[in-house]
Amino acid sequence: MTIDTKSLEKILQKARDIVLIGHFNPDGDAVGSVTAAWHFLRAAGKRPRIILPSPYPETLKFLDPDNPQGRIIIAEEHLEEARALVRDADLIVCLDHNRLARTEYLEADILASKAQKVLVDHHLAAETFRFDVAFSTVDVSSTCELLFWILLSLPEVDGDTARIPLPCAESLYVGMMTDTNNFFNSVYPDTFTMASLLIARGVDKDAMQEKVLNCYSESRTRLMGHMIQDKMTLLPQYGAAYMLLSNLEKDEYDYRPGDSEGFVNLPLAIGSVQVSALFTDNVDGKYVRVSLRSKGRIDVNRFARRFFAGGGHRNAAGGRLYMPLEEVPAYFEHALASWPEEEKFS
């Protein structure tokens, strides 16, 4: 994949203080892309800082830069510091979110900032008009994959992965690996090319998989068993299944950010289940977080946009519901029954 980076090159030449911003409820792709960009820019002599709107999974802590001046800032915990960084930045780079609203507390600050703004994202319907330069396509596995091809196209790298700092390469691999569910979905031919090139660069794929996929807590593992045994409801008339995760259950199982990552995929192991949903109480109880997954040509992106004020990709999407968790099952069944047949398949 070749990408025209001339506009980005001009912006990077002038920028010194660069703020990298991911999305609320950050996943592996969000954390991977902001930390990869941090390592690359730091090596280029810039002063990058990372802001995530909310805490990220414990299993991704190893990606947080060791440099004290590079530690990830969580906006909901240090909001004034995050706002000051946005205000004083020369350049703001938004990664892995198609709408500024996904930065939650920082949307107005980003819009008010005089800094130039760059978007790197792989979701549908990106707000490219709000950015000076936008790299936006759905034809990649992840934002980390898109960022990889952008970096490879810059003159400092010129197609040579040996010029990409190893910590940057590791973050890129982790983001791609997690967003594809370890190469299970949203994989393109170039995705395997990227993986091959990063491994040749020195990324230890086994070590990355071990750190991310095999280091969960006992309480998280027991919560997963509870969700399968006690909380999974099948709706065979719709080829669907769903699970509810309440704040009471989070407390019972010592829940940490990211502990429910992957739970929504579990019902899809059942042959008859084509659509899976996970409904999770937000920590403050103000809304229910919606995660959707599907098989084959069933388009949960359209489902999320119509019924859950969200969106995403064909087989992986999300959204929110502003209702008590106990009312969600009836609403979900109503949504499935009302889902127009022409919107189910892309």
C-alpha positions in Angstrom: 0.0 0.0 0.0 1.3 3.4 -1.0 0.1 6.6 0.7 0.6 10.2 -0.2 2.2 11.8 2.9 3.4 15.2 1.4 0.8 17.3 3.4 1.7 15.4 6.6 5.4 15.9 6.0 5.0 19.7 5.8 3.0 19.7 9.0 5.5 17.5 10.9 8.4 19.7 9.8 7.0 22.7 11.7 5.4 20.9 14.7 7.3 20.4 17.9 4.7 19.9 20.7 2.4 17.2 19.4 -0.6 15.7 21.3 -1.8 12.2 20.4 -5.4 11.5 21.3 -7.2 8.2 21.3 -10.9 7.4 22.0 -13.0 6.8 25.1 -12.9 3.2 26.4 -9.6 2.6 24.6 -8.9 -0.8 23.1 -5.7 -2.3 21.8 -5.8 -0.4 18.5 -6.3 2.9 20.2 -3.5 2.3 22.7 -1.3 0.7 20.1 -1.6 3.6 17.6 -1.0 6.4 20.1 2.0 4.7 21.7 3.4 3.8 18.2 3.1 7.4 17.1 4.8 8.5 20.4 7.8 6.3 19.8 8.2 7.4 16.2 7.9 11.1 16.9 10.1 11.0 20.0 12.8 9.3 17.9 12.4 12.1 15.3 13.2 14.8 17.9 9.6 15.9 18.6 7.9 16.4 22.0 4.8 14.2 21.8 2.3 13.6 24.6 -0.4 11.0 24.8 -4.0 11.6 26.0 -6.6 8.9 26.4 -10.1 10.0 27.6 -10.6 7.1 30.0 -8.5 4.3 31.5 -7.3 1.5 29.3 -6.9 -2.3 29.9 -4.3 -3.5 32.4 -3.0 -6.0 29.8 -1.8 -3.1 27.7 0.1 -1.3 30.4 3.4 -2.6 29.0 2.9 -0.3 25.9 3.0 2.9 28.1 6.3 4.6 27.4 8.9 4.3 30.2 9.9 8.0 29.7 8.4 10.0 32.6 7.5 12.8 30.1 5.8 10.3 27.9 3.4 8.6 30.2 -0.2 8.3 29.1 -2.5 10.9 30.6 -6.0 9.8 31.4 -8.3 12.8 30.8 -11.1 11.9 33.2 -8.5 11.6 36.0 -6.3 14.7 35.0 -8.7 16.8 32.9 -7.1 20.2 33.4 -3.6 18.8 32.5 -5.1 17.2 29.3 -6.9 20.4 28.4 -3.7 22.5 28.8 -1.8 20.1 26.6 -4.4 20.4 23.9 -4.5 24.2 24.2 -0.7 24.5 23.9 -0.1 22.0 21.2 1.4 22.8 17.8 -0.2 19.7 16.3 -3.1 17.4 17.4 -3.2 13.9 16.0 -6.4 12.0 16.6 -6.1 8.2 16.2 -8.7 5.4 15.9 -11.9 7.5 16.2 -14.0 8.8 13.4 -15.8 11.5 15.5 -14.4 14.0 17.9 -17.3 13.2 20.2 -15.5 9.9 21.0 -12.9 12.0 22.9 -15.7 12.8 25.4 -14.4 15.6 27.6 -12.0 17.0 25.0 -14.1 17.6 21.9 -14.7 21.3 22.5 -11.0 21.8 23.5 -9.8 20.2 20.3 -12.2 22.3 18.2 -11.1 25.5 20.0 -7.3 24.7 19.6 -5.4 26.7 17.0 -3.1 23.7 16.4 -3.2 21.9 13.1 -5.2 18.7 13.3 -4.5 15.3 11.7 -6.8 12.2 11.6 -5.7 8.6 11.3 -8.7 6.3 11.4 -10.2 3.2 9.8 -13.9 3.6 10.7 -16.8 4.5 8.5 -18.2 8.1 8.1 -15.1 9.8 9.5 -15.4 13.6 10.2 -12.6 14.4 7.8 -13.8 17.9 7.3 -12.7 18.8 10.9 -9.0 18.1 10.1 -6.3 19.7 8.1 -5.1 16.3 6.9 -7.0 13.1 7.2 -6.0 9.5 6.5 -9.3 7.6 6.5 -10.1 4.2 5.0 -12.0 1.1 6.0 -9.9 -1.1 3.8 -7.4 -1.9 6.5 -7.6 -4.1 9.6 -7.0 -1.4 12.1 -5.7 2.1 12.7 -2.4 0.6 13.5 -2.2 -1.0 10.1 -3.0 2.4 8.4 -0.4 4.1 10.6 2.2 1.5 9.6 1.7 2.2 5.9 1.8 6.0 6.6 5.1 5.7 8.5 6.5 3.4 5.8 5.7 6.1 3.2 7.5 8.9 5.1 10.9 9.9 3.6 12.6 9.2 6.9 11.6 5.5 6.6 11.3 5.2 2.8 10.0 1.7 3.0 12.7 0.4 5.3 11.1 -1.1 8.5 14.6 -1.1 10.1 14.1 2.7 10.5 11.0 2.2 12.6 11.9 2.1 16.3 11.3 -1.4 17.7 8.9 -0.1 20.5 6.9 1.6 17.7 6.8 -1.6 15.7 5.7 -3.6 18.8 2.8 -1.1 19.4 1.7 -1.3 15.8 1.7 -5.1 16.0 -0.3 -5.2 19.2 -2.9 -2.8 17.8 -3.3 -4.8 14.6 -3.4 -8.1 16.5 -6.1 -7.1 18.9 -8.3 -5.4 16.4 -8.3 -8.5 14.2 -9.0 -10.7 17.2 -5.7 -12.3 16.6 -6.2 -12.5 12.8 -9.7 -13.9 13.1 -11.6 -11.0 11.5 -11.1 -7.8 9.4 -7.9 -9.2 7.8 -6.7 -8.1 4.4 -3.8 -9.3 2.3 -1.8 -6.3 3.3 -2.4 -7.1 7.0 -0.3 -10.3 6.6 2.3 -8.3 4.7 2.4 -5.8 7.6 2.7 -8.6 10.2 5.6 -10.2 8.2 7.5 -7.0 7.9 7.1 -6.2 11.6 8.3 -9.7 12.6 11.3 -9.3 10.3 11.9 -5.9 12.0 12.3 -7.8 15.3 8.8 -7.9 16.8 8.5 -11.1 18.9 4.9 -12.0 18.0 4.8 -14.8 20.6 5.8 -12.4 23.4 3.2 -9.9 22.3 0.5 -12.5 22.3 1.6 -13.8 25.7 1.5 -10.3 27.2 -1.9 -9.4 25.8 -3.8 -12.6 25.7 -2.4 -14.8 28.5 -2.0 -12.5 31.4 -5.6 -11.9 32.7 -6.4 -12.0 36.4 -8.2 -15.0 38.0 -11.2 -12.8 38.8 -11.5 -11.9 35.1 -11.4 -15.5 34.1 -14.1 -16.4 36.7 -16.2 -13.5 35.4 -16.0 -14.9 31.9 -17.2 -18.2 33.1 -20.1 -16.6 34.9 -21.1 -14.7 31.8 -21.2 -17.8 29.7 -22.9 -20.0 32.3 -25.3 -17.5 33.9 -25.7 -14.5 31.6 -25.8 -15.7 28.0 -29.2 -15.7 26.5 -29.9 -17.2 23.1 -32.6 -15.9 20.8 -32.8 -18.7 18.2 -35.6 -17.0 16.3 -33.2 -14.3 15.4 -29.9 -16.3 15.3 -28.7 -14.0 18.1 -27.4 -14.0 21.6 -26.7 -11.4 24.3 -25.1 -11.0 27.7 -25.6 -8.3 30.4 -22.9 -7.1 32.7 -24.0 -5.0 35.6 -22.0 -2.8 37.9 -22.9 -5.1 40.8 -21.2 -8.0 39.0 -18.2 -5.8 38.2 -17.8 -5.2 41.9 -18.3 -8.9 42.7 -15.5 -9.9 40.3 -13.1 -7.1 41.0 -13.6 -5.7 37.5 -10.8 -3.7 35.9 -10.9 -1.7 32.6 -10.7 -4.0 29.7 -11.7 -7.2 31.6 -14.7 -7.7 29.4 -12.7 -7.4 26.2 -13.5 -10.3 23.9 -16.7 -11.4 25.9 -18.9 -10.3 23.0 -17.2 -12.8 20.7 -17.9 -15.8 22.9 -21.5 -16.6 21.8 -20.3 -16.6 18.1 -18.6 -20.0 18.8 -22.2 -21.4 18.7 -23.0 -22.4 15.2 -26.5 -21.1 15.2 -25.5 -17.6 16.6 -25.0 -15.1 13.8 -25.2 -11.9 15.9 -23.9 -11.4 19.5 -24.3 -8.4 21.8 -22.8 -7.5 25.1 -24.5 -4.8 27.2 -22.4 -3.3 30.0 -23.3 -0.8 32.7 -21.1 2.2 32.5 -19.2 2.9 35.7 -21.4 6.0 36.5 -24.6 4.2 35.5 -25.5 7.0 33.1 -25.7 4.7 30.1 -25.3 1.1 28.9 -22.3 0.4 26.6 -23.3 -1.7 23.6 -20.9 -4.1 21.8 -22.0 -6.0 18.7 -20.4 -8.7 16.6 -21.6 -10.8 13.7 -20.6 -13.5 11.2 -20.3 -13.3 7.5 -22.3 -10.6 5.6 -24.5 -9.6 8.5 -23.9 -5.8 9.0 -24.0 -4.8 12.6 -22.6 -1.4 11.7 -26.0 -0.6 10.2 -27.7 -2.2 13.2 -25.7 -0.1 15.6 -26.4 3.1 13.7 -30.2 2.5 13.6 -30.8 1.3 17.1 -27.9 2.1 19.3 -26.7 5.6 18.3 -23.4 4.1 17.3 -21.5 2.4 14.4 -18.3 0.7 13.5 -17.6 -2.0 11.0 -19.7 -4.7 9.3 -18.8 -7.4 11.7 -17.9 -5.3 14.8 -19.7 -2.2 16.0 -20.9 -0.5 19.2 -23.0 2.2 20.6 -24.9 3.3 23.7 -28.3 3.0 25.3 -29.7 5.5 27.8 -31.9 3.2 29.8 -31.7 1.0 32.8 -29.8 -2.3 32.1 -32.9 -4.4 33.0 -34.9 -2.8 30.2 -32.2 -3.6 27.6 -33.3 -7.2 26.7 -36.8 -6.1 25.7 -35.3 -3.3 23.6 -32.8 -5.6 22.0 -35.5 -8.1 20.9 -37.6 -5.3 19.6 -34.6 -4.0 17.6 -33.9 -7.5 16.1 -37.6 -7.8 15.2 -37.7 -4.3 13.6 -34.3 -4.6 11.8 -35.1 -4.1 8.1 -34.0 -7.1 6.0 -32.3 -4.9 3.5 -30.0 -3.5 6.2 -28.8 -6.9 7.5 -26.5 -7.6 4.6 -23.9 -5.3 3.1 
